[in-house]
Amino acid sequence: MRQVLIYTDEDGNWVAECPSLPGCVSQGQTKEEAIINIKEAINLYISALEEDGLPVPEERFDALLV
């Protein structure tokens, strides 16, 4: 499981990013589409690291609403 940040950009598209996997970002026209897309991006990101024999970063973020 990974924490994901999700927000709208200036064009109204939904952006989803996974801070524990640098550069792992996706988007969608709806929030639901962005969530589906980031799940796929996370899986592909981790698969690529494993295929290359690289370590998979641990989930290390904690989110707070202040």
FENRADA-V875491 format. One record per residue. N is the residue number from 1. RES is the residue in one small letter. SS is DSSP state (A for helix, B for strand, O for the rest). OMEGA is omega as a letter, one per 40 degrees, with the letter a starting at -180 (NA if undefined). D_CENTER is the distance of its C-alpha to the mean C-alpha in Angstrom with 1 decimal. Layout:
n;res;ss;omega;d_center
N;RES;SS;OMEGA;D_CENTER
N;RES;SS;OMEGA;D_CENTER
//
This chain:
n;res;ss;omega;d_center
1;m;O;a;10.7
2;r;O;i;7.7
3;q;O;a;7.5
4;v;O;i;5.3
5;l;B;a;7.2
6;i;B;a;8.6
7;y;B;i;11.7
8;t;B;i;14.2
9;d;O;a;15.3
10;e;O;i;19.0
11;d;O;i;19.4
12;g;O;i;18.2
13;n;O;i;15.1
14;w;B;i;12.0
15;v;B;i;9.0
16;a;B;i;5.5
17;e;B;a;3.6
18;c;O;a;3.1
19;p;O;a;6.9
20;s;O;i;8.3
21;l;O;a;7.2
22;p;O;i;8.8
23;g;O;i;8.3
24;c;O;a;5.0
25;v;B;i;5.0
26;s;B;i;6.6
27;q;B;i;9.3
28;g;B;i;12.2
29;q;O;i;15.7
30;t;O;i;15.3
31;k;A;a;13.0
32;e;A;i;13.4
33;e;A;i;12.6
34;a;A;i;9.3
35;i;A;i;8.4
36;i;A;a;10.1
37;n;A;a;8.5
38;i;A;i;4.8
39;k;A;i;6.9
40;e;A;a;8.8
41;a;A;i;6.6
42;i;A;i;5.8
43;n;A;i;9.5
44;l;A;i;10.7
45;y;A;a;9.4
46;i;A;i;11.1
47;s;A;i;14.0
48;a;A;i;14.6
49;l;A;a;14.9
50;e;A;i;17.2
51;e;A;a;19.2
52;d;O;i;19.8
53;g;O;a;20.9
54;l;O;i;18.5
55;p;O;i;17.3
56;v;O;a;13.9
57;p;O;i;12.9
58;e;O;i;13.5
59;e;O;a;11.6
60;r;O;a;13.6
61;f;O;i;12.5
62;d;O;a;14.6
63;a;O;i;14.2
64;l;O;i;17.5
65;l;O;a;18.8
66;v;O;NA;21.8
//
